[in-house]
Amino acid sequence: MDEVLTIEQAAARIQMSERYIRRLVAERRIPFHKLGRSVRIKAVDLAAHVESGRVESITVTDVWRGLRSVA
């Protein structure tokens, strides 16, 4: 069985506020399970959400290539 987290545990896991996690749930930006009045989030779903926000770094060379293609 996959590890499931409470709102508090999910917030601590990614070092964000509980309010942020609750907003993700309210906006349905992350999959979750309702057990009565309790909300649970699978750890793998939380990790996938964090990874989806990843932005790759660029190098100075990449910037120069972009400038040359415009000119």
Protein Blocks (a to p, Z undefined) as FASTA:
>chain_A
ZZdddfklmmmmnopafklmmmmmmnopaccddehjaccddfklmmmmmmmmpccdddfk
lmmmmmmmmZZ
